[in-house]
Amino acid sequence: MTQIKKAIIPIAGLGTRFLPLSKVLPKELWPLVDKPVIQYIVEEARASGIKEIIFVIRSDKRGIGDYFAKYLKKIPEIEEVLKMRKKNHLLKELKNLEKITQNISFFYVYQKEPLGDGHAILQAKNFVQKEPSAVLFADDIVESKTPCFLQLIKTFQKYQKPIVALYKLPKKSLPFYGIVAVKKIEKRVYKIKGIIEKPSVKEAPSNLAIVGKYILTPEVFERLKTAQPGKTKEIILADTLQKMIEEGKEIYGYEFEGKWLECGNKLAYLKSNFYLSLKHPQFGPEIKKFISTIN
């Protein structure tokens, strides 16, 4: 059985939707309740059996590496201060982060220019070599009992073809996403017949949107190598998958179980933060009380 042990996390974007704050702090490090967005993605990867993660970054996003670094000179000093001040709950959180990074190796590769998500993924080709691998975008958090990516892995183990995460949306939301035409194979599993970017409600072939979680096979990487930039002068993963479908290649979609929490723009990020804050076991009850006092 083919195992998925490597994950690519592209975070080389300019973060223009989050300006001006993203000028100085990568949006992936923004807190979602009490931990950064990127930690949710790494936790999902770890819980799904991933052993190696490669971040595709810009040269000015070194903070990601520092956050997940297993050894930093200042950590012992911080721990001593917390012990002295009897801040055991904060010590526990540091140890929890350390636990998350155990048994995972982190690597970094640079995308020098913002030439599209397909181009970013391609920068990690030498890392994955000829293995199928995960691609997880940091904008997409999923709240679920079974890790979302683990659900995709189980589908891949049966079909051994590229897998795309899918989520049902209300009709009014379809024009803002990549929507797929599909043929249902079994419960929650679809063969993708086409990908349409931001269709009108009338043109949308289904109500299934693409979420930024994929399993890509070596063939997809080979196609990305020869892909030509589109109208935006970028190499887009969805365009490459669409061309493969047109040539008769099999691409599957899995409608995962769980709630999709977007973090790709300010409003979506605020909604996700609010949702998770209300559900947080420590902060949720107090936030609900606070809300009840607002006129």
WOLIN-V856070 format. One record per backbone hydrogen bond with DSSP energy under -1.0 kcal/mol. CO is the residue of the C=O (numbers start at 1). NH is the residue of the N-H. E is the energy in kcal/mol with one decimal. If there is no record, write none. Layout:
BEGIN
CO_NH_E ; CO_NH_E
END
This chain:
BEGIN
5_51_-2.4 ; 5_52_-2.2 ; 6_134_-2.9 ; 7_54_-2.7 ; 8_136_-2.7 ; 9_56_-1.9 ; 15_18_-1.9 ; 16_19_-1.4 ; 18_22_-1.5 ; 20_23_-1.8 ; 21_24_-1.6 ; 21_25_-1.8 ; 26_29_-2.2 ; 27_30_-1.3 ; 28_38_-2.6 ; 30_37_-2.0 ; 35_32_-3.3 ; 36_39_-1.1 ; 37_41_-1.1 ; 38_42_-2.2 ; 39_43_-2.7 ; 40_44_-2.1 ; 41_45_-2.4 ; 42_46_-2.7 ; 43_47_-2.6 ; 45_50_-2.4 ; 46_49_-1.7 ; 51_105_-2.4 ; 52_7_-2.4 ; 53_107_-2.5 ; 54_9_-2.6 ; 55_109_-2.3 ; 56_11_-3.2 ; 57_111_-2.4 ; 58_61_-1.8 ; 61_64_-1.2 ; 62_66_-1.7 ; 63_67_-2.2 ; 64_68_-1.7 ; 72_75_-1.3 ; 74_78_-2.3 ; 75_79_-2.8 ; 76_80_-2.1 ; 77_81_-2.0 ; 78_82_-2.4 ; 79_83_-2.3 ; 80_84_-2.4 ; 81_85_-2.2 ; 82_87_-3.0 ; 86_88_-1.2 ; 87_91_-1.8 ; 88_92_-2.2 ; 89_93_-1.3 ; 90_94_-2.0 ; 91_95_-2.4 ; 92_96_-2.0 ; 93_97_-2.0 ; 94_98_-2.1 ; 95_99_-2.2 ; 96_100_-2.1 ; 97_101_-1.6 ; 101_104_-1.4 ; 105_53_-2.8 ; 107_55_-2.7 ; 109_57_-2.6 ; 113_115_-1.9 ; 115_235_-3.0 ; 116_120_-2.0 ; 117_121_-2.4 ; 118_122_-2.0 ; 119_123_-1.1 ; 121_124_-1.8 ; 122_125_-2.0 ; 124_128_-1.9 ; 125_129_-2.1 ; 128_131_-1.7 ; 133_216_-2.6 ; 134_8_-2.6 ; 135_214_-2.4 ; 137_140_-1.4 ; 139_263_-2.2 ; 141_261_-3.6 ; 143_259_-2.6 ; 147_151_-1.7 ; 148_152_-1.6 ; 149_153_-2.3 ; 150_154_-2.0 ; 151_155_-1.3 ; 152_156_-2.5 ; 153_157_-2.5 ; 155_159_-1.9 ; 156_160_-3.4 ; 162_252_-2.8 ; 163_215_-2.3 ; 164_254_-2.6 ; 165_211_-2.3 ; 166_256_-1.1 ; 167_209_-2.9 ; 170_173_-1.7 ; 171_174_-1.3 ; 173_176_-1.8 ; 174_177_-1.7 ; 177_198_-2.1 ; 178_210_-2.4 ; 179_196_-3.2 ; 181_193_-3.2 ; 181_194_-1.3 ; 183_191_-3.1 ; 186_189_-1.9 ; 188_255_-2.6 ; 189_185_-2.7 ; 189_186_-1.5 ; 190_253_-2.9 ; 191_183_-2.0 ; 194_181_-2.7 ; 196_179_-3.1 ; 200_204_-1.6 ; 207_169_-2.6 ; 208_180_-2.0 ; 209_167_-1.8 ; 211_213_-2.9 ; 212_137_-2.9 ; 213_165_-2.2 ; 214_135_-2.1 ; 215_163_-1.9 ; 216_133_-2.3 ; 217_220_-1.1 ; 217_221_-1.2 ; 218_222_-2.0 ; 219_223_-2.0 ; 220_224_-2.2 ; 221_225_-1.6 ; 230_233_-2.0 ; 234_230_-2.5 ; 235_118_-1.9 ; 235_119_-1.2 ; 236_240_-1.7 ; 237_241_-2.5 ; 238_242_-2.3 ; 239_243_-2.1 ; 240_244_-2.0 ; 241_245_-2.2 ; 242_246_-2.4 ; 243_247_-1.3 ; 244_249_-2.7 ; 245_248_-1.9 ; 251_192_-2.7 ; 252_164_-2.2 ; 253_190_-2.7 ; 254_166_-2.7 ; 254_256_-1.2 ; 259_143_-2.6 ; 261_141_-2.5 ; 265_269_-2.7 ; 266_270_-2.4 ; 267_271_-2.4 ; 268_272_-2.5 ; 269_273_-2.5 ; 270_274_-2.5 ; 271_275_-2.7 ; 272_276_-2.5 ; 273_277_-2.2 ; 274_278_-2.1 ; 275_279_-1.1 ; 280_284_-2.3 ; 283_287_-2.3 ; 284_288_-2.4 ; 285_289_-1.8 ; 286_290_-2.3 ; 287_291_-2.7 ; 288_292_-1.7 ; 290_293_-1.5 ; 291_294_-1.5
END
